[in-house]
Amino acid sequence: MEKRKIKLSATEDVREFVAAAEKCDFDVDIFYNRFVVDAKSILGVLSMDLTKELTVRYGGNDLRFENILDKYSIA
């Protein structure tokens, strides 16, 4: 499982991230502390505290998804 730290600031960022995650044929989770949601669920991701740094955990490779992660990645 890969892990990346991201920051989603606006609703449009969430929409773009979830759309990319939905196209993946592997599990994608997003979490903050002990709160974990399916990253393919727009309502789940919007329920996260978007002012905080979020961690994405995924178990596969998809170039489009990696590009989106790079866009929102934090160091």
FENTAZI-V103152 format. One line per field, one symbol per residue. phi: phi as a letter, one per 40 degrees, with the letter a starting at -180 (. if undefined). burial: I if it has 9 or more other C-alpha atoms within 8 Angstrom, else O. Layout:
phi: ???
burial: ???
//
This chain:
phi: .cbacbbbcbdcccdccccccccccbcbbbaafbcbbcccbccccccccccbcbbbbababacccccccccbcbe
burial: OOOIIIIIOOOOIIIIIIIIIIOIOOIIIIIIOOOOIIIIIIOIIIOOOIOOIIIIIIIIOOOOIIOIIOOIIOO
//
